[in-house]
Amino acid sequence: MNPVSTLGIDLAKSTFSLHGLDANGAVVLRRGLSRAKLSELVAQLPPCLIGIGSLLGSAPVRCPHSQRSSSASFCLR
């Protein structure tokens, strides 16, 4: 499996949806995780760009990787 170069995270109150792409744009990761398991998975990834999409009611996540947040209007297009 190729390493994840871009990780998209859809934040929710208790369960997150993850979608990882390699450098060529191929899907290499697609799964749902609980809040407790998210930091464990991200800690194992190589440095990568992380895009975070959230709607109302989600809490921010602390992460040492590069992050970009998107507004709900962008996510719902």
Backbone as a printed PyTorch tensor [residue, N CA C, xyz], in Angstrom:
tensor([[[  0.8390,  -1.1880,   0.0000],
         [  0.0000,   0.0000,   0.0000],
         [  0.8800,   1.2460,   0.0000]],

        [[  0.5680,   2.2060,  -0.8640],
         [  1.3090,   3.4600,  -0.9140],
         [  0.9850,   4.3060,   0.3050]],

        [[  1.9470,   5.1330,   0.7500],
         [  1.6810,   5.9720,   1.9200],
         [  0.6560,   7.0640,   1.6030]],

        [[ -0.0770,   7.4490,   2.6230],
         [ -1.0780,   8.5110,   2.5020],
         [ -0.3620,   9.8490,   2.3820]],

        [[ -0.7020,  10.6300,   1.3500],
         [ -0.1270,  11.9720,   1.2110],
         [ -1.1620,  13.0520,   1.5290]],

        [[ -2.4440,  12.7110,   1.3970],
         [ -3.5350,  13.6310,   1.7280],
         [ -4.6090,  12.8520,   2.4700]],

        [[ -5.0290,  13.3740,   3.6160],
         [ -6.0480,  12.7130,   4.4230],
         [ -7.2100,  13.6740,   4.6320]],

        [[ -8.4030,  13.2390,   4.2590],
         [ -9.6130,  14.0180,   4.5080],
         [-10.3360,  13.4330,   5.7010]],

        [[-10.7200,  14.2940,   6.6360],
         [-11.4190,  13.8420,   7.8410],
         [-12.7290,  14.5970,   7.9460]],

        [[-13.8200,  13.8580,   8.0420],
         [-15.1300,  14.4440,   8.2920],
         [-15.3920,  14.2810,   9.7810]],

        [[-15.3780,  15.3930,  10.4960],
         [-15.5300,  15.3600,  11.9450],
         [-16.9880,  15.2250,  12.3520]],

        [[-17.2140,  14.4770,  13.3930],
         [-18.5310,  14.3590,  14.0160],
         [-18.3030,  14.2840,  15.5200]],

        [[-19.3660,  14.1540,  16.2810],
         [-19.2080,  14.1470,  17.7350],
         [-18.4510,  12.9280,  18.2350]],

        [[-18.7260,  11.7490,  17.7010],
         [-18.0660,  10.5570,  18.2340],
         [-17.3780,   9.7010,  17.1810]],

        [[-17.8090,   9.7510,  15.9320],
         [-17.2280,   8.9200,  14.8720],
         [-16.7520,   9.8020,  13.7230]],

        [[-15.5450,   9.5280,  13.2200],
         [-14.9820,  10.2850,  12.1150],
         [-14.8930,   9.4060,  10.8800]],

        [[-15.1050,   9.9910,   9.7110],
         [-14.9090,   9.3020,   8.4420],
         [-13.5930,   9.7780,   7.8440]],

        [[-12.7280,   8.8490,   7.4690],
         [-11.4190,   9.1670,   6.9090],
         [-11.3360,   8.6940,   5.4720]],

        [[-10.6580,   9.5120,   4.6480],
         [-10.4680,   9.1960,   3.2330],
         [ -9.0410,   9.6150,   2.8910]],

        [[ -8.1640,   8.6400,   2.6320],
         [ -6.7580,   8.9260,   2.3580],
         [ -6.3940,   8.6840,   0.9140]],

        [[ -5.5870,   9.5850,   0.3530],
         [ -5.1080,   9.4770,  -1.0280],
         [ -3.5890,   9.4150,  -1.0350]],

        [[ -3.0320,   8.6910,  -2.0090],
         [ -1.5830,   8.6970,  -2.1780],
         [ -1.1860,   9.8710,  -3.0700]],

        [[  0.0810,   9.9770,  -3.4060],
         [  0.5800,  11.1090,  -4.2070],
         [ -0.0310,  11.1510,  -5.6030]],

        [[ -0.5090,  10.0160,  -6.1110],
         [ -1.1250,   9.9560,  -7.4370],
         [ -2.6290,  10.1900,  -7.4080]],

        [[ -3.1990,  10.3510,  -6.2210],
         [ -4.6330,  10.5780,  -6.1000],
         [ -5.4550,   9.3080,  -5.9710]],

        [[ -4.7990,   8.1650,  -5.8410],
         [ -5.5130,   6.8990,  -5.6710],
         [ -5.9230,   6.7270,  -4.2160]],

        [[ -7.1050,   6.1730,  -3.9940],
         [ -7.6080,   5.9480,  -2.6390],
         [ -6.8150,   4.8170,  -1.9890]],

        [[ -6.2000,   5.1010,  -0.8340],
         [ -5.4470,   4.0840,  -0.1070],
         [ -5.9990,   3.8570,   1.2970]],

        [[ -6.9440,   4.6910,   1.7180],
         [ -7.5250,   4.5520,   3.0490],
         [ -8.9560,   5.0630,   3.0180]],

        [[ -9.8620,   4.2420,   3.5010],
         [-11.2580,   4.6580,   3.6280],
         [-11.8400,   3.9030,   4.8140]],

        [[-12.1190,   4.6290,   5.9010],
         [-12.6350,   3.9650,   7.0870],
         [-13.2660,   4.9540,   8.0470]],

        [[-14.0100,   4.4420,   8.9900],
         [-14.5830,   5.2350,  10.0590],
         [-13.8810,   4.8880,  11.3590]],

        [[-13.6750,   5.8910,  12.1980],
         [-12.9700,   5.6820,  13.4660],
         [-13.6480,   6.4520,  14.5840]],

        [[-13.4880,   5.9520,  15.7890],
         [-13.9550,   6.6990,  16.9560],
         [-12.9490,   7.8010,  17.2740]],

        [[-13.3630,   8.7610,  18.0740],
         [-12.4870,   9.8660,  18.4590],
         [-11.2150,   9.3510,  19.1290]],

        [[-11.3460,   8.3370,  19.9710],
         [-10.1930,   7.8050,  20.7010],
         [ -9.1610,   7.1780,  19.7600]],

        [[ -9.5950,   6.5510,  18.6890],
         [ -8.6850,   5.8630,  17.7650],
         [ -8.0710,   6.7900,  16.7170]],

        [[ -8.6580,   7.9750,  16.5110],
         [ -8.1680,   8.8810,  15.4660],
         [ -6.7280,   9.3020,  15.7110]],

        [[ -6.4050,   9.7180,  16.9250],
         [ -5.0430,  10.1860,  17.2020],
         [ -4.0320,   9.0520,  17.0460]],

        [[ -4.4250,   7.8180,  17.3670],
         [ -3.5240,   6.6770,  17.1840],
         [ -3.2060,   6.4720,  15.7020]],

        [[ -4.2150,   6.5550,  14.8450],
         [ -4.0010,   6.3520,  13.4140],
         [ -3.1640,   7.4840,  12.8180]],

        [[ -3.4730,   8.7240,  13.1460],
         [ -2.7490,   9.8680,  12.5850],
         [ -1.2890,   9.8620,  13.0410]],

        [[ -1.0290,   9.4000,  14.2600],
         [  0.3480,   9.3390,  14.7620],
         [  1.1920,   8.3500,  13.9590]],

        [[  0.5640,   7.3530,  13.3550],
         [  1.2900,   6.3430,  12.5830],
         [  1.5290,   6.7680,  11.1310]],

        [[  0.8570,   7.8130,  10.6680],
         [  0.9950,   8.2580,   9.2790],
         [  2.2610,   9.0700,   9.0830]],

        [[  2.8260,   9.0340,   7.8810],
         [  3.9260,   9.9560,   7.5780],
         [  3.3620,  11.3710,   7.4920]],

        [[  4.2060,  12.4000,   7.5560],
         [  3.6950,  13.7630,   7.4200],
         [  2.8750,  13.9030,   6.1430]],

        [[  1.6810,  14.4860,   6.2640],
         [  0.7980,  14.6200,   5.1130],
         [ -0.1320,  15.8100,   5.3250]],

        [[ -0.7850,  16.2030,   4.2550],
         [ -1.7770,  17.2700,   4.3200],
         [ -3.0800,  16.6780,   4.8350]],

        [[ -3.6980,  17.3420,   5.8200],
         [ -4.9630,  16.8620,   6.3710],
         [ -6.0220,  17.9340,   6.1580]],

        [[ -7.0790,  17.5710,   5.4440],
         [ -8.2170,  18.4570,   5.2430],
         [ -9.3130,  18.0490,   6.2070]],

        [[ -9.8450,  19.0150,   6.9400],
         [-10.8420,  18.7300,   7.9660],
         [-12.1440,  19.4200,   7.5990]],

        [[-13.1840,  18.6280,   7.4460],
         [-14.5070,  19.1580,   7.1790],
         [-15.3810,  18.9250,   8.3880]],

        [[-16.1020,  19.9460,   8.8150],
         [-16.9420,  19.7770,   9.9920],
         [-18.2180,  20.5740,   9.8380]],

        [[-19.2660,  20.0640,  10.4040],
         [-20.5290,  20.7730,  10.4850],
         [-20.7240,  21.1990,  11.9300]],

        [[-21.8280,  21.7880,  12.2490],
         [-22.0690,  22.2230,  13.6180],
         [-22.0440,  21.0410,  14.5740]],

        [[-21.5060,  21.2490,  15.7640],
         [-21.5180,  20.2210,  16.7860],
         [-20.2420,  19.4160,  16.8910]],

        [[-19.2890,  19.6190,  16.0160],
         [-18.0450,  18.8670,  16.1130],
         [-17.0090,  19.6870,  16.8800]],

        [[-16.0770,  18.9840,  17.4750],
         [-15.0220,  19.6390,  18.2520],
         [-13.7290,  19.6080,  17.4430]],

        [[-12.8410,  20.6020,  17.6240],
         [-11.5750,  20.6140,  16.8870],
         [-10.6490,  19.4830,  17.3290]],

        [[ -9.7460,  19.0960,  16.4580],
         [ -8.7800,  18.0290,  16.7380],
         [ -7.3880,  18.6280,  16.7060]],

        [[ -6.5620,  18.3170,  17.7030],
         [ -5.1770,  18.7890,  17.7080],
         [ -4.3260,  17.7950,  16.9480]],

        [[ -3.5120,  18.3230,  16.0430],
         [ -2.7520,  17.4460,  15.1580],
         [ -1.4570,  18.1370,  14.7500]],

        [[ -0.3040,  17.4330,  14.7750],
         [  0.9640,  18.0430,  14.3810],
         [  1.1480,  18.1450,  12.8710]],

        [[  0.2680,  17.5330,  12.0870],
         [  0.3750,  17.5690,  10.6310],
         [ -0.1870,  18.8870,  10.0940]],

        [[  0.0670,  19.1660,   8.8320],
         [ -0.4850,  20.3410,   8.1720],
         [ -1.9940,  20.1590,   8.0360]],

        [[ -2.7780,  21.1780,   8.4270],
         [ -4.2360,  21.0660,   8.4190],
         [ -4.8670,  22.1860,   7.6070]],

        [[ -6.0130,  21.8850,   7.0230],
         [ -6.8540,  22.8940,   6.3700],
         [ -8.2980,  22.5980,   6.7400]],

        [[ -9.0030,  23.6060,   7.1920],
         [-10.4120,  23.4310,   7.5370],
         [-11.2590,  23.9970,   6.4120]],

        [[-12.4300,  23.4150,   6.2270],
         [-13.3520,  23.9080,   5.2060],
         [-14.6890,  24.1980,   5.8540]],

        [[-15.3730,  25.1770,   5.3290],
         [-16.6800,  25.5320,   5.8800],
         [-17.7310,  24.5260,   5.4440]],

        [[-18.8480,  24.5110,   6.1510],
         [-19.9240,  23.5760,   5.8340],
         [-20.4750,  23.8160,   4.4300]],

        [[-20.5270,  25.0590,   3.9910],
         [-21.0670,  25.3490,   2.6590],
         [-20.1900,  24.7320,   1.5690]],

        [[-18.8670,  24.6820,   1.7810],
         [-17.9660,  24.0670,   0.8120],
         [-18.1570,  22.5470,   0.7990]],

        [[-18.3100,  21.9290,   1.9810],
         [-18.4320,  20.4770,   2.0950],
         [-19.7320,  19.9650,   1.4870]],

        [[-20.7710,  20.7710,   1.4820],
         [-22.0770,  20.3200,   1.0440],
         [-22.3300,  20.5420,  -0.4340]],

        [[-21.3800,  21.0490,  -1.1770],
         [-21.5700,  21.2930,  -2.6200],
         [-21.6430,  20.0350,  -3.4050]]])
